[in-house]
Amino acid sequence: TVSNCVIRNFSAMDQLDKSAAVGISGGTLVGCVISENAAPQYNGRGMGVAAFGPDALVSNCVFDANKDFNYIYEPMCGYGVYAACGAKVTHSVFRNHKQVSNSYGAIYLLTGSCASHCVVTNNSLKTGAGIYIASAGSTVDNCLVANNTASGNGGGIYAAAQSDIVNCTLADNKAASGGGLYANAAGVRVVN
């Protein structure tokens, strides 16, 4: 468990598939502020945190203004958190992540991961500026997703796979298409 820390201005240079500040697999990150970290130049995964596995938990954290190195050719995913393989993200704030080229989600959910009771606001990325759901079985519940802007699709949420969006508020998000939600797959359920 890592708790009550400030994790700021870390970077990972010239490495593939690495997070900038923290990587957890089966651990807990709670009550931390993760800000102004920079991800690798190629295939960045989690500019703030990369969380893997059903026992990985990120809770009560603030993610602010994490970034990449302006690398325009490879995708950069999860400016706050990259959550995969059932990782959980709860009661956290994601704000002020900005980038234009090949950027996906302040929260990036993969393979059955979930985001619950989060506030996702003032992010400006290419696709799924607030939350990007990349693969089936992921859930977003009881989240406020507001004032996010995508230069592409999905200002609030971009759902690329079967997923559940439950009891969420999507407000004042903007995008080329799907300001609040862009569902690019069958089986995206929105339940209130």
N, C-alpha and C positions, 0 to 999 in steps of 0.2 A: 504494500500500500504506500502510495505517495500522497501526502495530504498537506493542505494549507501552504503551498509554495507559489512563488512567482517565477515563471519560466519565460524568459524574455531574451530576444536577440541571439538565438541559436541559429546555426545554419549547417547544412550538410552539402558539401560541394562535390560535384562530378561523380555522384554515385547513382546507380540505378535503383529504383523502387525503394527509396528510403524516406523516412519521416525526418522532419527538420529538428524537432525538439524532443519528443517522447514517443517511444514505441512500447506498447504493453501487450502481452499475451497471457491472459489468465490472471491479470492483476487489477488493482483498483487505483484510480486517480480521482481524488476528491478535494473540493474546496480550493482549487488552484486557479491562478490567472496565467493564461498562456497567450503571449502577445508578441507581435513583431518578429516572429521567427520566419526564416526563409528556407524553402525546400530545395532539393537538388535540381539541377538543370534538366535532367531527363526523367520523365515518368514519375514525378513527385507524387507521393502518397501520404497525405496528412501533413500539411505544413505545420500544424500544431501537434496533433497526436495521431498515431496509427494504432488502432486497437483491434486485436485479433482474438477470436474464440469466444465461446459462450460464457466463460468466466471473466472476460474483460469488461470492466465497468468504468465509465467516465461519469461523474456525478458532481453537481453543484460547482461547476467550473465556469469561468468566463474566458472566451476566445475572442481576441481583438486584433484586427489588422495583421494577420499572418499573410505571407506573400510568397511569390516564387521569384526566380531570377529573370523574369521576362523572356523565358525561352518559348518561342512561338510554334515550334514544330511538334512537340510531344504533349500529350494531355497532362494536366495537373489537376489532381483530384483531392477534394476534402481540405479546404483551406483552414478549417477549424479541426475537424475530425474525419478521418477515414476509418470507418467501422466495418469489419468483415467477419464472416464465419460466426455470426450470432452475437457479436459484441453489442453492448447496451450503452446508450448515451441518455442521461436523464438530468432534469432540473438544471440545465446549463444555458448560457447566453452565448450567441454567436453574432458578432457584429463587425462591420467595417472592413470586410475582406474585399479587395478590389483588384481586378485584372480583366483584360479583354480577350486575349488569344487563348484558345484551348483550355479554358478553366471551367471546372465542374464542381459546384456545390460547396457552401460553407460546411455542410454536413454531407458526406458521401456514404451511402448505405449499400452494402454488398452482402449477398448470401445470408439472408435471414436475420440481419441486424435490425435494431430498432432505435428510434429517437422518441423520447417521451418527456412531456412537460418542459419543453425547451422554448426559448425565445430566440428567433432567428430574424435579425433586422439589419437594414442598411448595408447589405452586401451587393456588390456589383460585379458579376462574373458573366462568362459567355453563355453557359447553359445551366439551368437549374440553380440559379444564383443563391437561393436559400438552401434547398435540399435537393440532392440528386439521388434517386433510387436506381441503382444499376442492375440489380438482379432479383429474382423472384424470392418471395417469402419475407420481404422486409416490411416493417410497420412504422408508421409515424402516428403518434397519438397525443392528444391534448397539447399541441404545440401552437404557439402564436408565430406566424410567418408573415412579416409585414415590411413594407417599404424596401423590397429588394428589386434589383433591376438586372435583367439578362439581355445582352445584346443579341442573343439568339432566342431560343425557346425556353419557356418555363421560368418566369421571374421568381415565383414563390417556390414551386416544386416541379421537378421534371421526373416523371415516372417512366423508366425505360423497360420495366418488367412488372409482372403481376405483383401487386402490393396492396396493403390496406392503409388508408388515411382516415383516422377516426377522431372525431371531436376536435378538429383543428380549426383555427381561425386564420384565413388567408385574406389579407387586406392591403390595398394600395401597392401591390406588386406590379411591375411593368416588364414587358418582353415584346419581341417581334411577333410572337404568337404564344398564346397561353400565359397571360400575365400572372394569374393566380396559380394555375395548374396546367401542365402540358402532359397528357397521358399518351405515350407512344407505344402502348402494348395492350393486349387484351387482358382482362382480369384485374384492372386497377379499380379497387372499390373505395368509394368515398362514403363514409357513414357519419351521421351527425346524431 
